[in-house]
């Protein structure tokens, strides 16, 4: 992937749009920044866009022999689908926290595995990891403040994924321009 201008397959772009939309809806619901909108309102988006569409995008990425993207999208599709269909289930706060913590570990694996990818890709997975850890701790400790903070991290991660997908479609830059060399520094070191 070029550092200056985003590129990617159609599958990758579709998957990142789905991930961005789902993370944004999930995050905004947890922040409760919009009156009357909660995380429960993101269930349909999580089930169908984040779950089914992302899982299918993962299978298509595997078909294109892109194992990292396939793993990321299929794994995250499973997360969103499971979260969406079980949202109305009565589980303990500790069970909900454990679910979020386990998928935070998936997001951490994706963050570490994306070392060769764009900074936006790594940021998206890192922000999702932080969001899920905060939400898990919030569940364990019954902390609405941590849930809101986790929601903000998820929303920003969703915006990063959405921008990355939009940049791929519009051929916008995804890397910050390099800074000028300081005094005594040359281009070769």
Beta strands, then each sheet from edge to edge (+ up, - down):
end
